[in-house]
Amino acid sequence: MLRLEVRPQPSARWAYASPLLALAITVVVGVMLFVLLGKDPVRGLQVFFWEPVRNVYAISELLVKATPLLIIALGLAVCFRSNVWNIGAEGQFVMGAVFAAGVALSADKGTGPWIVVAILLAGVLGGMFWAGITALLRDRFNANEILVSLMLVYVAIQVLNYLVYGPWKDPMGFNFPQSKTFESAAQMPRLMQGSRVNIGLLLAMAGVVAVWIFLFRTYAGYAQQVGGLAPAAARYAGFSSRKALWVALLTSGGAAGLAGALEVAGPVGQLTPHIPVGYGFAAIIVAFVGRLHPVGIVFSALLMSMFYIGGELAQSRMGLPKSLTGVFQGLLLFALLACDTLIAYRLVWKK
């Protein structure tokens, strides 16, 4: 019979092979789902894994989807490595979009390009403010950051709905719950003509480098990670656990808020109740599939954006429900959790 046996030490090889095996398992189970739904499995795999990269325009749309996932996941990587469990990045994403929209709506036809910087800073501050509530409650009252950050997601969505149904509703918008379209000066500059890819992609790549340097090449990043791995050792070394908590939550909140600002002033171009699309929750999977490493997160963000685009195409071209995107995301997460067992254990055959 097959049994799990503890390894003498964790396997470095399986630490990198586990996400690949999880992806393979996800594909196999996905094929079975297509068959059970009466759909062509080859066509289903083509929609999910080939259509999003089949030409230049498709790749540009893939990058548009991957950008907010990458930015949010980078902030969450800092948080999770610090053993701080911020599950409410979706709410911080929404509040970043709200703060950014407030600045964007103040622009008029004579506003200069400087407004773009103000919009991005407002988004960062909005996300940090919302994450700061979680940090304050954890720091002062020892509240559980998982529950607090998660519940604040729904508060942020209610704030968004109040604004788009109330004071920020476009009076010329035929009674639709949305703000007016932002002026051209208040929208993110695009990198290529005929594509929706904007400067957010450059900021995301800069964030990859910045997070890598912070985590692996600075004393502050080392102290941040020691506090997460061994709190007692961190206290003995003189590292502040309170500082680590605030740095982790404000960093992840600011990253999520920046992603919200880029989304509302980029592809969307106005504030609508459809801003929360689940990027904050999907970025949790992105961070763990990428092994909480900035470079790995780049590839996992591209993979997750393929699931988003594939789900939309499967709905329009194959008549499948859009919720199939969430099914693939959940399959990938559970497969990864199962495959990670092989890092600390190995399968052995015993009679």
C-alpha positions, 0 to 999 in steps of 0.5 A: 500500500502507498503511505506518506512518510516524513522526509528528513528535510523538506524537498527543494525540488518539490517546492517548485514541482508542486505548482506544476503538478497542481496545474496538471491536475487542474487540467485533467479535472477540467477535461473531466468537467467538460466531458460531464457537461457534454462539451468538447474537452479539446475545444475547452482547453483551447478556449482556456489556454490558447485563445488568450495568447493566440495573437498580439491583441489577445496577449495585450488583454491578458496583460491587462487582466494580469496587472491588477492580480500581480500588483495585489499578489505582490503586496499579499506576498509581503503580508503572508511572509510576515505571517499576517493574513490579510484576506480583505485585499478585495475591499482595499482594492475597492477603496483604492478605486473609490479614492482614485475616482474622487480625484479623477472626477475633479478633473476637467478639460483644462486639467494637466497630466499631473492628475494621473500621479494624484489619482495613483497616490489617492488609490494607494492612500485609500487602500492603506487607510482600509488596511490600516483599520485592520492593523489598528484593531489587531494591534490595539484589541488583538482582533483577528485580522482574517475576520476583520479584513474579510468583513471590511470587504462588504463594508467597502462594497456598500460605500461604493454602492452608496456613491454610485447610486447617490452623490456620484451618480452621473445625471446624464447617465440614463439612470444607470448607477455609475459616475460620469466617464473620466476626462482623458487627462484623468485616464491612465496613459496607454503604452501601445496604440490600439491596446488597453495596456497602460502604465500599470504594467510598468508599475507592476514590473517595478513592483516585482523588482522592489518587492524582491529587493525588499524581501531578499536584499534588505535588513528590514525585509529580513526582519519582516520575514523572521517575525513571521517565521519565528516570532519568539526569535524576532522578539529576542533579536529586538525586532518589533512585531507591531512594526511588522504588522503595520508594515505588512498590512499597509504595504498590501493595502497600498498595493491593492489600492494602487491596483484599484486606481489603475483599474478604475482610471484605466480599462474601466474609465469610470466608477461603477458597482462592477468594480469588485470582480474578485481580483483581491481574492484571486490574488491570494491564489496567485501569491501562493501558486507563485510561492510568495516569490515576486518572480513566481507571482509573475507567472501565476498572475498570467495563469490566473488571468488566462482563467479569467479570459477563458471563463469569459470566452467559454461563456460566449462561445461554448454556452458554459456558465461564467462561474467556471472561472471560479471552479478552475481557480478553486481547483488550482488552489486545492490541487496546490494544497494537496501537492504541497504535502509532497514537500514534507512527505514522500509516498512510499510503497509498503507491503 
